């Protein structure tokens, strides 16, 4: 079976892709978005209103990765020099609307992620039952057309 991709392999790959994607969106909105929402609450929309990461209460090691150049929120946030070597962050004024749209956590819950996983699993089960019949019908159609 090595080197041979089956329809089942494609379906399982799509399933795991959707589930991992759903968890990534949840994490992005809930954990990474917590810092952006903190800056919004603090009205940090200019360099003079910038706030340190530590004041937000975000305790994820991945937030620093998201803040690096090329990170998820780097293009939305601006840096300001801070005291004691801790950088200060603010939401760039021209990116305020994007930040609100992208990091609003309403409608995002772990339950929704789990429902997505279960619903897609049901779709996979139905597909496993019906795809062989669909492929047979396509083969018959091809055979009848090709003579």
MDTraj code that builds the backbone (N, CA, C; nanometers):
import mdtraj as md
import numpy as np

residues = "UNK UNK UNK UNK UNK UNK UNK UNK UNK UNK UNK UNK UNK UNK UNK UNK UNK UNK UNK UNK UNK UNK UNK UNK UNK UNK UNK UNK UNK UNK UNK UNK UNK UNK UNK UNK UNK UNK UNK UNK UNK UNK UNK UNK UNK UNK UNK UNK UNK UNK UNK UNK UNK UNK UNK UNK UNK UNK UNK UNK UNK UNK UNK UNK UNK UNK UNK UNK UNK UNK UNK UNK UNK UNK UNK UNK UNK UNK UNK UNK UNK UNK UNK UNK UNK UNK UNK UNK UNK UNK UNK UNK UNK UNK UNK UNK UNK UNK UNK UNK UNK UNK UNK UNK UNK UNK UNK UNK UNK UNK UNK UNK UNK UNK UNK UNK UNK UNK UNK UNK UNK UNK UNK UNK UNK UNK UNK UNK UNK UNK UNK UNK UNK UNK UNK UNK UNK UNK UNK UNK UNK UNK UNK UNK UNK UNK UNK".split()
xyz = np.array([
    [0.0810, -0.1198, 0.0000],
    [0.0000, 0.0000, 0.0000],
    [0.0854, 0.1263, 0.0000],
    [0.2164, 0.1142, 0.0177],
    [0.3020, 0.2324, 0.0203],
    [0.3054, 0.2954, -0.1178],
    [0.2997, 0.4280, -0.1213],
    [0.3005, 0.4991, -0.2478],
    [0.1647, 0.5008, -0.3148],
    [0.0631, 0.4492, -0.2487],
    [-0.0706, 0.4416, -0.3064],
    [-0.1647, 0.5222, -0.2177],
    [-0.2229, 0.6247, -0.2741],
    [-0.3155, 0.7086, -0.1977],
    [-0.4574, 0.6634, -0.2280],
    [-0.5292, 0.6293, -0.1236],
    [-0.6673, 0.5873, -0.1408],
    [-0.7604, 0.7042, -0.1120],
    [-0.8861, 0.6864, -0.1485],
    [-0.9872, 0.7881, -0.1185],
    [-0.9986, 0.8047, 0.0329],
    [-0.9896, 0.6947, 0.1060],
    [-0.9980, 0.7028, 0.2518],
    [-0.8839, 0.7872, 0.3085],
    [-0.7645, 0.7715, 0.2543],
    [-0.6507, 0.8515, 0.3003],
    [-0.6771, 0.9999, 0.2771],
    [-0.7322, 1.0320, 0.1615],
    [-0.7640, 1.1723, 0.1322],
    [-0.8692, 1.2259, 0.2288],
    [-0.9731, 1.1471, 0.2560],
    [-1.0777, 1.1914, 0.3483],
    [-1.0222, 1.2115, 0.4894],
    [-0.9401, 1.1165, 0.5363],
    [-0.8836, 1.1306, 0.6701],
    [-0.7891, 1.2498, 0.6771],
    [-0.7129, 1.2721, 0.5707],
    [-0.6259, 1.3898, 0.5663],
    [-0.7061, 1.5186, 0.5736],
    [-0.8161, 1.5244, 0.4989],
    [-0.9033, 1.6424, 0.5026],
    [-0.9639, 1.6580, 0.6422],
    [-1.0050, 1.5479, 0.7036],
    [-1.0644, 1.5535, 0.8375],
    [-0.9658, 1.6124, 0.9378],
    [-0.8442, 1.5577, 0.9402],
    [-0.7458, 1.6071, 1.0365],
    [-0.7060, 1.7509, 1.0062],
    [-0.7045, 1.7879, 0.8784],
    [-0.6771, 1.9266, 0.8414],
    [-0.7830, 2.0210, 0.8948],
    [-0.9101, 1.9820, 0.8827],
    [-1.0196, 2.0659, 0.9325],
    [-1.0143, 2.0762, 1.0849],
    [-0.9892, 1.9644, 1.1520],
    [-0.9856, 1.9656, 1.2990],
    [-0.8682, 2.0493, 1.3498],
    [-0.7516, 2.0314, 1.2909],
    [-0.6354, 2.1099, 1.3325],
    [-0.6593, 2.2584, 1.3023],
    [-0.7190, 2.2862, 1.1882],
    [-0.7513, 2.4248, 1.1536],
    [-0.8494, 2.4875, 1.2521],
    [-0.9505, 2.4100, 1.2933],
    [-1.0490, 2.4618, 1.3893],
    [-0.9833, 2.4929, 1.5238],
    [-0.8929, 2.4049, 1.5690],
    [-0.8217, 2.4312, 1.6937],
    [-0.7285, 2.5518, 1.6794],
    [-0.6663, 2.5686, 1.5631],
    [-0.5775, 2.6832, 1.5409],
    [-0.6560, 2.8140, 1.5453],
    [-0.7742, 2.8160, 1.4840],
    [-0.8577, 2.9371, 1.4872],
    [-0.9003, 2.9664, 1.6309],
    [-0.9408, 2.8617, 1.7039],
    [-0.9801, 2.8797, 1.8439],
    [-0.8646, 2.9377, 1.9256],
    [-0.7466, 2.8793, 1.9108],
    [-0.6295, 2.9263, 1.9855],
    [-0.5963, 3.0701, 1.9487],
    [-0.6007, 3.1001, 1.8194],
    [-0.5681, 3.2340, 1.7723],
    [-0.6641, 3.3373, 1.8314],
    [-0.7928, 3.3066, 1.8294],
    [-0.8918, 3.4034, 1.8800],
    [-0.8901, 3.4130, 2.0317],
    [-0.8743, 3.3005, 2.0995],
    [-0.8860, 3.3023, 2.2452],
    [-0.7553, 3.3426, 2.3132],
    [-0.6449, 3.2807, 2.2776],
    [-0.5188, 3.3067, 2.3482],
    [-0.4468, 3.4283, 2.2908],
    [-0.4170, 3.4242, 2.1612],
    [-0.3472, 3.5364, 2.0993],
    [-0.4367, 3.6605, 2.1022],
    [-0.5644, 3.6411, 2.0751],
    [-0.6585, 3.7527, 2.0748],
    [-0.6758, 3.8177, 2.2104],
    [-0.6453, 3.7461, 2.3175],
    [-0.6585, 3.8031, 2.4518],
    [-0.5702, 3.9266, 2.4666],
    [-0.4491, 3.9213, 2.4126],
    [-0.3591, 4.0355, 2.4219],
    [-0.4104, 4.1524, 2.3370],
    [-0.4604, 4.1223, 2.2175],
    [-0.5133, 4.2284, 2.1307],
    [-0.6361, 4.2926, 2.1952],
    [-0.7244, 4.2115, 2.2536],
    [-0.8424, 4.2668, 2.3212],
    [-0.8029, 4.3491, 2.4441],
    [-0.6972, 4.3075, 2.5136],
    [-0.6445, 4.3859, 2.6261],
    [-0.6023, 4.5245, 2.5773],
    [-0.5292, 4.5294, 2.4651],
    [-0.4858, 4.6586, 2.4106],
    [-0.6056, 4.7436, 2.3693],
    [-0.7103, 4.6807, 2.3177],
    [-0.8310, 4.7562, 2.2799],
    [-0.8987, 4.8147, 2.4034],
    [-0.9117, 4.7332, 2.5082],
    [-0.9739, 4.7817, 2.6318],
    [-0.8947, 4.8978, 2.6911],
    [-0.7632, 4.8905, 2.6796],
    [-0.6759, 4.9950, 2.7340],
    [-0.6637, 5.1155, 2.6401],
    [-0.7341, 5.1114, 2.5275],
    [-0.7293, 5.2194, 2.4283],
    [-0.5862, 5.2461, 2.3806],
    [-0.5099, 5.1390, 2.3630],
    [-0.3706, 5.1505, 2.3182],
    [-0.3668, 5.1547, 2.1659],
    [-0.4043, 5.2703, 2.1107],
    [-0.4082, 5.2878, 1.9653],
    [-0.3025, 5.3865, 1.9170],
    [-0.2105, 5.4213, 2.0033],
    [-0.1012, 5.5112, 1.9662],
    [0.0194, 5.4775, 2.0537],
    [0.1365, 5.5195, 2.0082],
    [0.2608, 5.4860, 2.0787],
    [0.2608, 5.5365, 2.2229],
    [0.2015, 5.6524, 2.2462],
    [0.2004, 5.7067, 2.3833],
    [0.1080, 5.6293, 2.4778],
    [0.0192, 5.5458, 2.4237],
    [-0.0706, 5.4644, 2.5066],
    [-0.0293, 5.3172, 2.5089],
    [0.0884, 5.2866, 2.4604],
    [0.1341, 5.1470, 2.4494],
    [0.1416, 5.0808, 2.5863],
    [0.1197, 4.9492, 2.5869],
    [0.1183, 4.8711, 2.7108],
    [0.2133, 4.7514, 2.6991],
    [0.2692, 4.7061, 2.8123],
    [0.3571, 4.5879, 2.8092],
    [0.2763, 4.4580, 2.8024],
    [0.3390, 4.3559, 2.7508],
    [0.2751, 4.2247, 2.7421],
    [0.2390, 4.1718, 2.8809],
    [0.3279, 4.1901, 2.9768],
    [0.3060, 4.1373, 3.1115],
    [0.1797, 4.1872, 3.1781],
    [0.1363, 4.3074, 3.1454],
    [0.0169, 4.3651, 3.2085],
    [-0.1111, 4.3012, 3.1578],
    [-0.1045, 4.2265, 3.0486],
    [-0.2254, 4.1687, 2.9890],
    [-0.2716, 4.0408, 3.0575],
    [-0.1812, 3.9736, 3.1283],
    [-0.2169, 3.8475, 3.1926],
    [-0.2070, 3.7274, 3.1001],
    [-0.1608, 3.7461, 2.9769],
    [-0.1438, 3.6342, 2.8836],
    [-0.0205, 3.5567, 2.9245],
    [-0.0366, 3.4281, 2.9471],
    [0.0732, 3.3444, 2.9953],
    [0.1118, 3.2349, 2.8953],
    [0.0936, 3.2599, 2.7692],
    [0.1257, 3.1599, 2.6682],
    [0.2659, 3.1842, 2.6130],
    [0.3462, 3.0773, 2.5996],
    [0.4793, 3.0965, 2.5403],
    [0.4710, 3.1317, 2.3912],
    [0.3583, 3.1022, 2.3277],
    [0.3444, 3.1265, 2.1847],
    [0.3133, 3.2724, 2.1518],
    [0.2783, 3.3512, 2.2514],
    [0.2480, 3.4914, 2.2255],
    [0.3734, 3.5640, 2.1774],
    [0.4876, 3.5267, 2.2306],
    [0.6126, 3.5903, 2.1867],
    [0.6434, 3.5561, 2.0412],
    [0.6092, 3.4355, 1.9998],
    [0.6271, 3.3963, 1.8596],
    [0.5344, 3.4796, 1.7716],
    [0.4123, 3.5010, 1.8174],
    [0.3156, 3.5795, 1.7407],
    [0.3567, 3.7259, 1.7311],
    [0.4329, 3.7734, 1.8287],
    [0.4757, 3.9133, 1.8307],
    [0.6027, 3.9380, 1.7487],
    [0.6759, 3.8321, 1.7159],
    [0.7989, 3.8495, 1.6375],
    [0.7681, 3.9008, 1.4977],
    [0.8685, 3.9537, 1.4331],
    [0.8516, 3.9996, 1.2944],
    [0.8085, 3.8796, 1.2105],
    [0.6996, 3.8968, 1.1369],
    [0.6441, 3.7873, 1.0578],
    [0.5443, 3.7030, 1.1359],
    [0.5258, 3.7315, 1.2640],
    [0.4302, 3.6582, 1.3466],
    [0.2865, 3.6987, 1.3153],
    [0.1916, 3.6270, 1.3763],
    [0.0499, 3.6471, 1.3463],
    [0.0002, 3.7887, 1.3732],
    [0.0469, 3.8504, 1.4803],
    [-0.0073, 3.9826, 1.5143],
    [0.0936, 4.0947, 1.4954],
    [0.2086, 4.0624, 1.4430],
    [0.3126, 4.1628, 1.4246],
    [0.2673, 4.2767, 1.3328],
    [0.1930, 4.2441, 1.2278],
    [0.1528, 4.3493, 1.1330],
    [0.0398, 4.4372, 1.1867],
    [-0.0264, 4.3960, 1.2922],
    [-0.1347, 4.4747, 1.3514],
    [-0.0820, 4.5662, 1.4616],
    [0.0230, 4.5213, 1.5285],
    [0.0743, 4.5949, 1.6439],
    [0.1983, 4.6750, 1.6103],
    [0.2155, 4.7842, 1.6835],
    [0.3369, 4.8639, 1.6759],
    [0.4143, 4.8489, 1.8058],
    [0.5444, 4.8710, 1.7993],
    [0.6304, 4.8629, 1.9183],
    [0.6707, 5.0023, 1.9614],
    [0.6802, 5.0187, 2.0901],
    [0.7323, 5.1430, 2.1467],
    [0.8379, 5.1034, 2.2487],
    [0.9456, 5.1791, 2.2595],
    [1.0469, 5.1442, 2.3598],
    [0.9879, 5.1568, 2.4996],
    [1.0162, 5.0582, 2.5814],
    [0.9623, 5.0582, 2.7170],
    [1.0717, 5.0663, 2.8210],
    [1.0320, 5.0925, 2.9430],
    [1.1262, 5.0956, 3.0528],
    [1.1664, 4.9548, 3.0931],
    [1.2820, 4.9408, 3.1509],
    [1.3350, 4.8132, 3.2005],
    [1.3481, 4.7103, 3.0884],
    [1.3645, 4.7563, 2.9660],
    [1.3882, 4.6646, 2.8544],
    [1.2659, 4.5916, 2.8036],
    [1.1521, 4.6111, 2.8663],
    [1.0295, 4.5440, 2.8219],
    [0.9640, 4.6274, 2.7125],
    [0.9443, 4.5699, 2.5937],
    [0.8804, 4.6485, 2.4874],
    [0.7338, 4.6753, 2.5195],
    [0.6859, 4.7843, 2.4682],
    [0.5458, 4.8209, 2.4823],
    [0.4792, 4.8035, 2.3470],
    [0.3516, 4.7698, 2.3478],
    [0.2794, 4.7430, 2.2237],
    [0.1530, 4.8270, 2.2166],
    [0.1163, 4.8610, 2.0942],
    [-0.0087, 4.9307, 2.0696],
    [-0.0633, 4.8830, 1.9353],
    [-0.1925, 4.9001, 1.9160],
    [-0.2553, 4.8641, 1.7891],
    [-0.2374, 4.9829, 1.6946],
    [-0.1811, 4.9541, 1.5786],
    [-0.1624, 5.0611, 1.4801],
    [-0.3000, 5.1170, 1.4443],
    [-0.3143, 5.2500, 1.4436],
    [-0.4463, 5.3104, 1.4175],
    [-0.5107, 5.2630, 1.2873],
    [-0.4300, 5.2444, 1.1830],
    [-0.4859, 5.2001, 1.0549],
    [-0.5256, 5.0524, 1.0559],
    [-0.4850, 4.9781, 1.1590],
    [-0.5171, 4.8351, 1.1697],
    [-0.6240, 4.8064, 1.2745],
    [-0.6829, 4.9118, 1.3314],
    [-0.7810, 4.8947, 1.4394],
    [-0.9006, 4.8106, 1.3948],
    [-0.9582, 4.8414, 1.2779],
    [-1.0748, 4.7659, 1.2305],
    [-1.0404, 4.6200, 1.2053],
    [-0.9233, 4.5948, 1.1485],
    [-0.8809, 4.4568, 1.1232],
    [-0.8640, 4.3816, 1.2553],
    [-0.8079, 4.4465, 1.3550],
    [-0.7888, 4.3831, 1.4855],
    [-0.9225, 4.3453, 1.5480],
    [-1.0201, 4.4350, 1.5374],
    [-1.1522, 4.4074, 1.5933],
    [-1.2146, 4.2865, 1.5221],
    [-1.2093, 4.2864, 1.3894],
    [-1.2676, 4.1756, 1.3121],
    [-1.1972, 4.0434, 1.3396],
    [-1.0655, 4.0464, 1.3401],
    [-0.9885, 3.9230, 1.3473],
    [-0.9827, 3.8636, 1.4873],
    [-0.9854, 3.9455, 1.5895],
    [-0.9633, 3.8942, 1.7251],
    [-1.0826, 3.9077, 1.8181],
    [-1.1985, 3.9411, 1.7664],
    [-1.3195, 3.9395, 1.8476],
    [-1.3506, 3.7936, 1.8800],
    [-1.3667, 3.7628, 2.0056],
    [-1.3833, 3.6222, 2.0446],
    [-1.5286, 3.5767, 2.0483],
    [-1.6225, 3.6638, 2.0138],
    [-1.7627, 3.6213, 2.0191],
    [-1.7867, 3.5108, 1.9167],
    [-1.8602, 3.4114, 1.9581],
    [-1.8906, 3.2987, 1.8705],
    [-1.7814, 3.1933, 1.8658],
    [-1.6742, 3.2137, 1.9374],
    [-1.5640, 3.1179, 1.9383],
    [-1.5628, 3.0463, 2.0720],
    [-1.5802, 2.9153, 2.0658],
    [-1.5755, 2.8382, 2.1894],
    [-1.5186, 2.7002, 2.1603],
    [-1.4728, 2.6363, 2.2654],
    [-1.4204, 2.5007, 2.2508],
    [-1.5318, 2.4061, 2.2083],
    [-1.6538, 2.4315, 2.2540],
    [-1.7677, 2.3492, 2.2140],
    [-1.7883, 2.3550, 2.0629],
    [-1.7753, 2.4726, 2.0046],
    [-1.7898, 2.4872, 1.8598],
    [-1.6814, 2.4091, 1.7857],
    [-1.5599, 2.4102, 1.8370],
    [-1.4507, 2.3342, 1.7754],
    [-1.4818, 2.1848, 1.7812],
    [-1.5288, 2.1380, 1.8966],
    [-1.5620, 1.9958, 1.9108],
    [-1.6799, 1.9565, 1.8223],
    [-1.7799, 2.0443, 1.8111],
    [-1.8925, 2.0163, 1.7215],
    [-1.8468, 2.0091, 1.5759],
    [-1.7530, 2.0934, 1.5383],
    [-1.6967, 2.0889, 1.4038],
    [-1.6305, 1.9543, 1.3787],
    [-1.5532, 1.9063, 1.4760],
    [-1.4848, 1.7778, 1.4619],
    [-1.5853, 1.6637, 1.4490],
    [-1.6884, 1.6644, 1.5321],
    [-1.7888, 1.5574, 1.5282],
    [-1.8689, 1.5625, 1.3986],
    [-1.9113, 1.6821, 1.3585],
    [-1.9882, 1.6954, 1.2348],
    [-1.9071, 1.6496, 1.1138],
    [-1.7830, 1.6872, 1.1072],
    [-1.7008, 1.6445, 0.9943],
    [-1.6761, 1.4940, 0.9986],
    [-1.6691, 1.4352, 1.1170],
    [-1.6553, 1.2895, 1.1295],
    [-1.7791, 1.2195, 1.0741],
    [-1.8964, 1.2749, 1.1000],
    [-2.0201, 1.2199, 1.0443],
    [-2.0182, 1.2299, 0.8921],
    [-1.9721, 1.3429, 0.8402],
    [-1.9633, 1.3601, 0.6949],
    [-1.8678, 1.2569, 0.6356],
    [-1.7562, 1.2307, 0.7022],
    [-1.6598, 1.1303, 0.6554],
    [-1.7243, 0.9923, 0.6546],
    [-1.7991, 0.9581, 0.7600],
    [-1.8646, 0.8274, 0.7669],
    [-1.9649, 0.8097, 0.6532],
    [-2.0433, 0.9136, 0.6262],
    [-2.1403, 0.9079, 0.5155],
    [-2.0672, 0.8944, 0.3825],
    [-1.9572, 0.9671, 0.3683],
    [-1.8800, 0.9598, 0.2440],
    [-1.8215, 0.8203, 0.2239],
    [-1.7711, 0.7593, 0.3307],
    [-1.7152, 0.6240, 0.3184],
    [-1.8209, 0.5250, 0.2720],
    [-1.9447, 0.5487, 0.3112],
    [-2.0522, 0.4588, 0.2708],
    [-2.0944, 0.4814, 0.1258],
    [-2.0870, 0.6052, 0.0774],
    [-2.1427, 0.6382, -0.0535],
    [-2.0407, 0.6579, -0.1649],
    [-1.9160, 0.6825, -0.1330],
    [-1.8160, 0.7079, -0.2368],
    [-1.7954, 0.5871, -0.3278],
    [-1.7876, 0.4646, -0.2758],
    [-1.7693, 0.3513, -0.3676],
    [-1.8811, 0.3418, -0.4720],
    [-2.0037, 0.3662, -0.4313],
    [-2.1154, 0.3616, -0.5264],
    [-2.1037, 0.4754, -0.6275],
    [-2.0615, 0.5906, -0.5833],
    [-2.0439, 0.7054, -0.6722],
    [-1.9333, 0.6766, -0.7743],
    [-1.8229, 0.6184, -0.7294],
    [-1.7126, 0.5848, -0.8199],
    [-1.7563, 0.4802, -0.9213],
    [-1.8332, 0.3799, -0.8759],
    [-1.8859, 0.2789, -0.9695],
    [-1.9752, 0.3438, -1.0745],
    [-2.0575, 0.4383, -1.0327],
    [-2.1448, 0.5066, -1.1284],
    [-2.0617, 0.5865, -1.2287],
    [-1.9548, 0.6523, -1.1812],
    [-1.8668, 0.7255, -1.2730],
    [-1.7966, 0.6315, -1.3702],
    [-1.7544, 0.5130, -1.3225],
    [-1.6900, 0.4139, -1.4108],
    [-1.7868, 0.3681, -1.5185],
    [-1.9107, 0.3398, -1.4779],
    [-2.0113, 0.2961, -1.5753],
    [-2.0384, 0.4061, -1.6775],
    [-2.0461, 0.5291, -1.6321],
    [-2.0680, 0.6408, -1.7234],
    [-1.9515, 0.6552, -1.8196],
    [-1.8300, 0.6434, -1.7698],
    [-1.7096, 0.6516, -1.8539],
    [-1.7066, 0.5379, -1.9562],
    [-1.7374, 0.4165, -1.9098],
    [-1.7387, 0.3004, -2.0004],
    [-1.8429, 0.3164, -2.1102],
    [-1.9588, 0.3703, -2.0741],
    [-2.0649, 0.3861, -2.1749],
    [-2.0298, 0.4955, -2.2761],
    [-1.9587, 0.5993, -2.2306],
    [-1.9199, 0.7076, -2.3213],
    [-1.8046, 0.6644, -2.4117],
    [-1.7081, 0.5937, -2.3529],
    [-1.5897, 0.5568, -2.4297],
    [-1.6148, 0.4352, -2.5208],
    [-1.7249, 0.3697, -2.5026],
    [-1.7665, 0.2632, -2.5921],
    [-1.7064, 0.1349, -2.5597],
])
top = md.Topology()
chain = top.add_chain()
for i, resn in enumerate(residues, 1):
    res = top.add_residue(resn, chain, resSeq=i)
    for name in ("N", "CA", "C"):
        top.add_atom(name, md.element.get_by_symbol(name[0]), res)
traj = md.Trajectory(xyz[None], top)
